[in-house]
Amino acid sequence: MKLNELRDNPGATKKRKRIGRGPGSGTGKTGGRGIKGQKSRSGVAIAGYEGGQMPLYQRLPKRGFSKPNRKAYSVVNLGLIQKFIDDKKIDAKKDITEDVLVESGLIRRKKDGIRVLAKGEFTAKAKIAVTGASKSAIAAVEKAGGSLTVTSASAAE
């Protein structure tokens, strides 16, 4: 088989329907749009309209509530902090604050604070001060011989 012998399967391609090409074409004059009305005009798309049937977005039940003043935390895992300490990007001898985590490039921005989670191994003896932390993260840092202090009580869950 050569490249010039490649052919599509018979019936795989159809000729495009050419609209508005005279009465003999079957789609002349109005071009398959019917007569008059909003849908016969150009540039009209009736989004969400289902021909009078109740639209899907109205048929589905509305559930839940979005809290307008909820806090969004930047999340960091202990394993990543340990990796940055091993790579000498964070000094474990000094206090590890939220500003230190941002400066090291571990976190892009603080948002409403930084919350530490316990995923990964943590072996460094470090003092960490953040807005929030999980109970297992606090336990993991204390097991390694360090301390993890949470600055706001509402964030610790």
ChimeraX attribute file (.defattr): number of C-alpha atoms within 10 A of each C-alpha:
attribute: neighborCount
match mode: 1-to-1
recipient: residues
	/A:1	5
	/A:2	5
	/A:3	6
	/A:4	6
	/A:5	6
	/A:6	8
	/A:7	7
	/A:8	7
	/A:9	7
	/A:10	7
	/A:11	6
	/A:12	6
	/A:13	8
	/A:14	7
	/A:15	5
	/A:16	6
	/A:17	8
	/A:18	11
	/A:19	14
	/A:20	14
	/A:21	12
	/A:22	12
	/A:23	11
	/A:24	7
	/A:25	13
	/A:26	13
	/A:27	16
	/A:28	14
	/A:29	15
	/A:30	14
	/A:31	17
	/A:32	12
	/A:33	12
	/A:34	10
	/A:35	12
	/A:36	9
	/A:37	8
	/A:38	11
	/A:39	13
	/A:40	14
	/A:41	11
	/A:42	7
	/A:43	8
	/A:44	9
	/A:45	10
	/A:46	10
	/A:47	7
	/A:48	11
	/A:49	11
	/A:50	10
	/A:51	8
	/A:52	6
	/A:53	8
	/A:54	11
	/A:55	13
	/A:56	11
	/A:57	9
	/A:58	9
	/A:59	9
	/A:60	8
	/A:61	7
	/A:62	8
	/A:63	5
	/A:64	5
	/A:65	6
	/A:66	6
	/A:67	7
	/A:68	6
	/A:69	6
	/A:70	8
	/A:71	10
	/A:72	12
	/A:73	17
	/A:74	16
	/A:75	15
	/A:76	18
	/A:77	17
	/A:78	20
	/A:79	16
	/A:80	15
	/A:81	22
	/A:82	19
	/A:83	16
	/A:84	18
	/A:85	19
	/A:86	13
	/A:87	10
	/A:88	11
	/A:89	16
	/A:90	21
	/A:91	15
	/A:92	19
	/A:93	11
	/A:94	11
	/A:95	14
	/A:96	18
	/A:97	15
	/A:98	18
	/A:99	14
	/A:100	17
	/A:101	22
	/A:102	14
	/A:103	13
	/A:104	15
	/A:105	12
	/A:106	16
	/A:107	16
	/A:108	11
	/A:109	16
	/A:110	17
	/A:111	11
	/A:112	12
	/A:113	18
	/A:114	26
	/A:115	22
	/A:116	26
	/A:117	19
	/A:118	19
	/A:119	14
	/A:120	14
	/A:121	16
	/A:122	23
	/A:123	16
	/A:124	17
	/A:125	15
	/A:126	22
	/A:127	18
	/A:128	21
	/A:129	19
	/A:130	20
	/A:131	22
	/A:132	26
	/A:133	26
	/A:134	16
	/A:135	13
	/A:136	13
	/A:137	21
	/A:138	22
	/A:139	15
	/A:140	22
	/A:141	22
	/A:142	17
	/A:143	14
	/A:144	14
	/A:145	13
	/A:146	18
	/A:147	18
	/A:148	20
	/A:149	15
	/A:150	20
	/A:151	14
	/A:152	12
	/A:153	10
	/A:154	9
	/A:155	17
	/A:156	16
	/A:157	8
